Amino acid sequence: MRRRLRRASSDIFTNKRNTSHLKQTKRMEIPSFNSLIEKSIIDNWDKDALTDFKGATLQYHDVARKIEKLHIMFESSGVVKGDKIALCGRNSASWAVAFLATLTYGAVAVPILHEFTADQIHNIVNHSEAKLLFVGDYVATIIDQTKMPNLEGIIYIPDYSLVISRTDKLTYAREHLNEMFGKKYPKYFRKEHVHYHREENPEELALINYTSGTTGFSKGVMIPYRALWSNYDFAITVIAKKIKKGDNVISILPMAHMYGMAFEFLFEFLYGCHVFYLTRVPSPAIIAAAFAEVKPAIIIAVPLVIEKIIRKKVFPKIQNNRMRLLLNMPIVSKKVNEKIRQQVTNAFGGNFYEIIVGGAAFNQEVEQFLKRIEFPYTVGYGATECAPIICYADYQEFVPGSCGKPVVHMEVKIDSPDPENVPGEILARGLNVMLGYFKNEEATAQALDEDGWYHTGDLGLMDANGNVFIKGRSKNMLLGASGQNIYPEEIEDKLNSLAMVNESVVVQRGEKLVGLVHPDYDEAATMRLNDADLENIMEQNRQELNATQPPYCRLSAIEIVREEFEKTPKKSIKRYLYK
């Protein structure tokens, strides 16, 4: 029997599934996360904080000033603690400031991937009950304000101007913002003026991060402050030992996803680093140019980013007859590998401690190559529901093929009678785990059990030393080229509703998505359609489907499968049989 969640007035969910967090929280003193933001700003007042690559730089005091102006605007327009504020735009310094301003005011941030379709953005804004929406330049052109009737205003991220205001208070606040700021701070804004909202307890809701954008599958992951702090504490424990305050870091992954937010933004900002934003589509050429100029101290990425750069910048130089000959000569192969390792290191700026890869497994060819040259990389494991980190190991301790060991404040177990040899579901418990899914008790009950274990939906093994090995994704999630989560069931759901489609499976081949479709042959026979007719219909279906999808969810082709897909006793398609 499922236990019903109790909702507090502040929209914080507490339930018996989460008691482990509460017990752990009581055993240890968890500092206020917002107080850490405040401390970092004060301590690093005159240091560089956020830079738009090839653009302007904000120092920590500039960030504080902009946060204060946004706070004045929030307060004057009637935003109260606990209100939801959504943000949707490409990574930029202005996006980061708006996010920090939201948290430090005591509002709940709702980051939305800018690559979502307009309908997906509308759905999330409405579902989250957002009061304000910050939008980037691209998003501003695709959304329809009439589809988000409960918004009080839409704010343009680059300069915080109003795209639309539905209240006189918001209009007045924005028009008189500089005047109000000047009255509040008649001389100048100083360190001692920086005072931010302190969360009342670590269980307070900080943000809602949506795993998907469509109505049927949309799940808003409720991240409490303790999970933000716990991920930061992990980074302090392991990463801070390898980099220095003031070091440069490039933000490649979308901040609207927890991986990029936690480890390319929040940790670095709190630690006193200098974060660079690409502010544009992160193509291999742009990323390579940024690495060369910024020389980041640590690199956080998904496999495809690393693979593209290696294939473009490194492989052409070493995949020739002379190099192959040298590598086959035992006496010189070690020195050759050292030179190659230096080339690869230089391709990523030449100044990093390690590259941390997450989200998916490496291409085997690339991983074998990196192992051979003894390149400093490691693979971590996480989930949005854990904000995000679950497992990690330093590259010097990393076991190839694994995704590290459970991190500080987290425990992991394999739901299997023999966890070392028989794959079972990976379960995680600890301070990183979410409160639940926003306004979705059923999904929460499925994901969090009575003992506080989060059921990841991933299959894995764990060796005697605690290293975790992922053996399959029972959740079926795919990973886009820039780290976007792709849920094939969502695409299939829409595909199955189109003409002559009986059932379908969406698979990933390299960077492309392909739809495998078993047509409705009975209907085809009735309509006297031949194979060529069916192929034409499927191409029309593909175009119709793609028009409703963000770029990373579009199908490159539809392939017709003549036989029905093989199924389990529960009539689920055996997805692993189809590639």
N, C-alpha and C positions, 0 to 999 in steps of 0.2 A: 504493500500500500504506500502510495506516495504521500509524503508529508507536505502540507501546504506551507508556502513561504509567508512569513509575516513581514509586512511592509511598514517601515517607520515613516513618519511624516517627511523626513528628509530624503525619501526615495532610496534609503539604504536598506538593502535586504539582509536580514539575518535569518539563518535557519540552522537546523540541527546538523545539516551536512557540513556547515562551516565552523563547528565548535572547535575543531583542532586549531584553527587560526586564532580564535579568541583565547584559547588556553595558552598557545604559544606567545601571543601578544602580552598576556598577563605575566608570563615568566620573564620576559625581557622588556626593557624600556626602548620603545621605538620612537626616535625623534620626529618632530614635525618635518614633513617633506618641504613644505613651503618655507619653513625657517631656514632650511638648507639653501633654497633659492635666494632668500634674503641675504644670508651670510656670504654666499659666493659673490653677489653683486657688490656688497660693501667691501669685501676683502680684495676684489679684483677691479676696483672702481675705474682705474685709468688704463686697464689692459684691453686689448682687442678681444671682442667676444664673438661677433657674427659678421661674416662677410659674404655678400653675393659675388660669386666668382666673376671677375672682370667688371665688378661694380663697387658699390660703397661698402664701407666697414662701419659697424657699430661697436663702440667700446661698451664696457659693462655699465658705465654711467649713462650712456645714450639709451641703452635698453631700459634702465630704471626710469628714465624720464618718459619714455614712450609708454611704459607700463602705467605710470602714474596718470598720464593723460587719458589712457583707455579706462582706468578706474574711475576717473572723474566723469567720463562719458557714461559708463555703466551706471554709476550711482545716480546721476542726474536724469537718466532716462528711465529709472525705475527697476533696473535689474537688481534682484535680491540674491542672497546666498542660496545656493542649490539650484538656481535657474540653469537651464542648459544653453550653451553657446556653441554652435557648430562652426567648423572651419573647413573650407574646401578650396584647395589651390596647390600649385606646385610648391616644392620646398623653397623657402626664401627666408631671409632675416626677418621680414615683416610678419610672415606666418609664425615663426618661432616666438616673436614678441607677443603676438595676439594670443597664442597658446599660453605662454607664461602669465600674461595679464589675466586670463580667464581663471587659471588655478589660484593665483595669488589673491584674487578678489573673493574667492570662495564659491565661484560658479563651477559648473560641471562642463568640461570640454567634451565635444563630440567631433573628433577628427574624421574627415571623410576623404577617401581617395579621389583625387581630382580626375582620374580616368574613368570613373563611373559615368554611366549615361545620365542624362537629365532626369529620367524617371527614377532611377536608382537614388539620385541625390534627393529628389523630392520625397521619396519614400522614407529615407533615413531621417531627414529633417522633421518630417511629420511624426514618425514613430517615436523619435527621441524627445518630442515636445520642445524642440529648440525655440528660444525666444529671439535670438539674433543669429545671423549667418554671415560669416566672413567668407568672401569669395575672391579667387585670383582672376587674372585677366581673361583666361580662356573660359573658366566656369561661368563668369559673368555673362558671356555671350550665349550660353546654351540653356541656362535655367529659365523656368517660367514662374515668376513670382506668384501668379494666380493659383498655381498648384500647391503653394505653401501658405495657406490662408492664416495660419496662426503666428507666423513670423511678425515681429514688430519692426524689424528692419534688416536690410542687407547692406553690409559694409565692404567696401573695396579694399582688399588687403594691401596693395602697394602704397596707398596714402591714407587709408582709413576714412576716405570720403564715403558719403551715403549714396548707395545705388538706389535704394528705396527706403523711405521712412513712413511708417503707418501711425506714428504718434507724434503729437506736438512736442512732447518732452524730449524725444530722441532728436528731432529736428533742431530744437533750441540748443540742446547739449552740444551737438556737433558744430553748429554755427558759432557758438560762443565758447568753444573749448579753450582756445588760447587765452581768452579773457579770464575765464574761470581759473585756469592754471596760474595765470599771473597774479590774480587776487589771493589764491591760496599760498603761493610762494612769491611774495613781492620782491625779494632780493634775488635769490637764486636757489635752485633745487640741490640739496646736499645729501650726503650719506645718511645723516641722522633723520632724514625725512622718510627713509625706506622702512616701512612697517607693513607687513602682509598678513593676510588671513591665516590663522593657525587652525588647522583641522582639529576638531574637538577630540577625536580619537582616531587611531589608525584605520578603523573600519569605514571611515567616512568615504563616500563616493568621490573619486577624483575625475574620472572620465569614462565615457562609454565608447568603446571601439567596435565598430561593426565589422563582422567577418564577411559580410556580403551585402549587396545592395538591393536585392529583389524582395518583394513582399513575402513570398512564400518561404524563402530560405533565410531571410534576414535575421541575424542574431546580434543583439547589442551586448557585447561583453562588458560587464560592470567591473571596472578596475578600481580598487580602493587605494588610499594613500599608502597603506602598508606594503602593497605589492610594488608600487613605484619605489619606495624606500628600499625594499628588499633587493630589487634588481640593481639599484644604485650601490647598495652595500656589497653585493657580489662583485660589481665592477671595481669598487674600491679595493676589495680583497685581492683581486687577481690582476686587473689591468693597470690600476694606478701604480703598481710596483714597477711597471715597465715603461711608463711614459711620465713626462714632467708637466707641471702647470705651465701654461703658455704654449704648449705644443699644438701643432696644427692637425686638424682632422677634417676629412671631406665627408659631407653627408650625401651619399649616393642613393640610398634606399628611401622610399617615401616616409616622411615623418608621420603620415596618417596611419601607418602600420607600426605595431609595437616594437618590432625589431629595430627599425630605423630610429624610432623615437627614443627608445631606451638607451641605445648604445652608440648612436651617432649624434645625439643631441643632448638629452637630459644629463647623462653622466658627465659628458665633456663640459657642459655649461656649469654644472655644480662643482666640478673639479677645478675649473679655471682655465680650460683650454680655449682654443680659437677655432670655431667651426666655420667651414666654407660650404656654401650652397651653390650647386651648379645652375639652378634656376631655369633649366631647360631640359629637354629630353636627354637622358644620360647615354648618348651614343658612345661606342668604344673610342672614337677619335677625341671627343670632348673629355671623357674620363681620363684618357692617357695624357692629354694636355694639362689637365688639372693636377694629376699625380706629379708630373714633371715640375710644375710651378710651385705647388703647395707643399710637396714632400711630407705627406701625413705620417704621424708617429705610429698609428695603428690603422688597419683597414678592416672594415666590416662590410661584408658583401654576400651576395647569393652566387652560386656556382657559375651561372651563365656570364656574369660580369667578368669574372676572373678568366674563364675559358675563352671568351671573345678576345680579350687583350693578349693572352698567350698565343692564340692561333694567328692573330693579326701581327703582333709585334715580335714574337719570339720564334715560332715554328718556321717561318720562311727563311730565317737566318741559319737554322741548324739542320733543316731537313734537306741536306744535299749529300752527294756521294762522299766528298772529302770528310765531312763531319761524321757520317756513318762509319767510315773507315777508322777514324781516330777513336770513336767510341768503342769499337771492337778490339782495340789494342789495350790490354790490361795495364800496361805501364803508363800510358798517357791518359787513359779514360777518366781517372780521378781528377786530374788537372783540367781536362776538358769540361767535365761536369761542374767543377768549381767556377769556370769561366761562364758557362751557361747560366748557373745559378746567379752570378753577378748580373748578367744581362736581364734575367727575369726580375731580379730585385730592382734594377734601374728602371725597368718598364713601369714599376709601381712607385716610383719616386725615390727609391734607394735609402729611405730613412725610417722604415717601419720596423717594429719589433716582431709582429706576426700578422698574418691575414686570418681573420675568423670568418668562416663560411657557415651559413645556416640556411634553412629552408628546404634543402634537397641535397641529394648525393651528387658528388662530382661525376662528370663524365669519366669513365674508367681510364681512357687513354691519357687524359690530362692528369688524373690523380697518380697514375703509374709514373708519369714523367716527373711530377713534383716530388714524389717519393725518391726517385732515382737521383735527383740532383740535391736531395736533402733540403728542400725549400721549407721555410718556417710557416707552415699553415696548420690550421686545426679546424675541426668541424664541430659545431655546437648543435643543440637541439632545444626547441622551444615551441610555444603555442601562444596565440593571442590571449588565451584563457589564463596564462601564467605570466603575462606582462613583460617579456615572454619566456625568460630563460628557465630551462629545466636541467640540462646537462652541458658540461663544458670540460675541457682539459687543455692546459697549456701545450703548445706545439711540441715541447720537449718531452712531455709525458703522454702525448696523444697516441692512441693505438689505431693504426690505419684500419678503416672499415667501420670504426665505432663513431659515436657522437659524444664521447666524453663520459664523465661521471656526474651523478647528481650534485648540484651546486649547493653552496651554503644556504641555509634556511629551507631546503627542499629535500624530500625523500622520494624515492622511486621504487616501485616494485613491479614485477612482471606477473600478470595473472595467468600462471601456468604451473602445472604440477612439477615441471622440471625447467626452471627459468634459464638454465645454461644451455639446454639442448632443444627444448620444445617452445617455439614462439607463442607468446601470449600477449594480451593487450597491455600496453604500458600505462601504468597508473602513477599519478604524481600528487603529492600532498605537501603543504607548507605555506609560508607567508606569501608566496608569489601568486597563489591561486585566486581566481576571481571571486566576486560575491555571488555571481549567477548571471543569467541572461535577462536583460531589461524587459519587463512585461512579458516574460515567457517562462512561466513556471514549469511547464511540461518539459521543455528542453533543459532547464536547470536540473530537474529531477533525474533526467537521463544522464547528465554529465557529471553531477556531484552525488556521491553516495552518502550513506548515513555516517560514515566514518571520516568524511572530509576528503576522500580520494577523488581526484579529477580523472575521469576516464578519457584518455586522449583519442581513442579510436585508432591508434597506431599499434602495429604488432612489432614485438622485439624480443631480444634475448639480453641477459645480463651475465657477464662472466664472474668468476670468483673474486675478482678485484673491483667489481662495481662498474665496469665499463658497459655501456648500453649500446646495443647493435640493432638498428631498425631493420626489420625484415619485410615490412609491407605497410601500406597505408590503408587501413580499413576505412578511413574517412574518404579516401579517393581524391583528396585535394591535389591539384596540380599547381606548379609554380611558374608564373610568367617570367619573361626575360629580365624584368626589373624588380622582381620580388613580389609581384601581385599574386594574391591567392585566387586560384581558379577552381570553381566548384563544378565539376562536369555534370552533376545531377541537375543543376539549374539550367544549363544549356540544353540538356536532354529533355527536360520538362517542356521547354518551348518547342524543341524540334519535334517531339512526339505529337504535338498538336497540329502540325502542318500536313499538307496534302499527301496522302498515300504513305505516310510513315506509320508503321506498326509498332516498332520499338527501335531504340538506338543506344549506342555507346559512344561517348566522346573520348578519344585517346590523344596523347601527346607524342609527336614524333619530332625530336629536336626542339625547335622553337615553335613548331606549327601544331595547330589543333586540327584533327580530322574527325568527322562524324561518320561512324559506321551505322548504316541504316538497313534494317530488315523491312522491306516494303509490305504493304497490305496487298498480297498477291491475289486474294479473293476479289477485292474491289477492282484490282487491275484487270482481272479476267472479265468481270462484268462489263467494264468499260472498254474492253478489247484494246488494252494498252500493251505495246511491246516493250522490249528492253530499252530501246532508244527513247521512247516516250517517257519511261520512268527516269532515265538519266536526265532528261530535260527538266522534268518536274523537280527532281532533287536539286538541280542547279538553281532553279527558281526559289526553292525552299531555302537554300544556302544564302542567297542574296537577301531574302526577306528576313531571315533570322539575324544575319550580320547587321542589318540596319538597326536592330534593337540592342546590340551588344557593344560594350566598350571595345576598343581596338584589340586588347590582349585576350578577349574571349571570342574572337571571330574565327570561324572555320575556314581553313584554306581549301578544303575539299570535302565532299560527301562520297563515300564508297558504299556501294550496294552489297549487302550480304544476303545470299540466297536462302540460307538456312536460318531458322530461329536461333537466337542466342541460347547457349547452354545455361541452365538455371540451377540454383540450390533447391532443397526441399521447400524452402520458404518463398520460392519463385523469384528470388533475386538473381539478377544476371551475374554469372561468374566472370567478373570484369578482368581478372588476372589472365584469362585465356585470350584476351584481345589486345593487340598492340598496334 
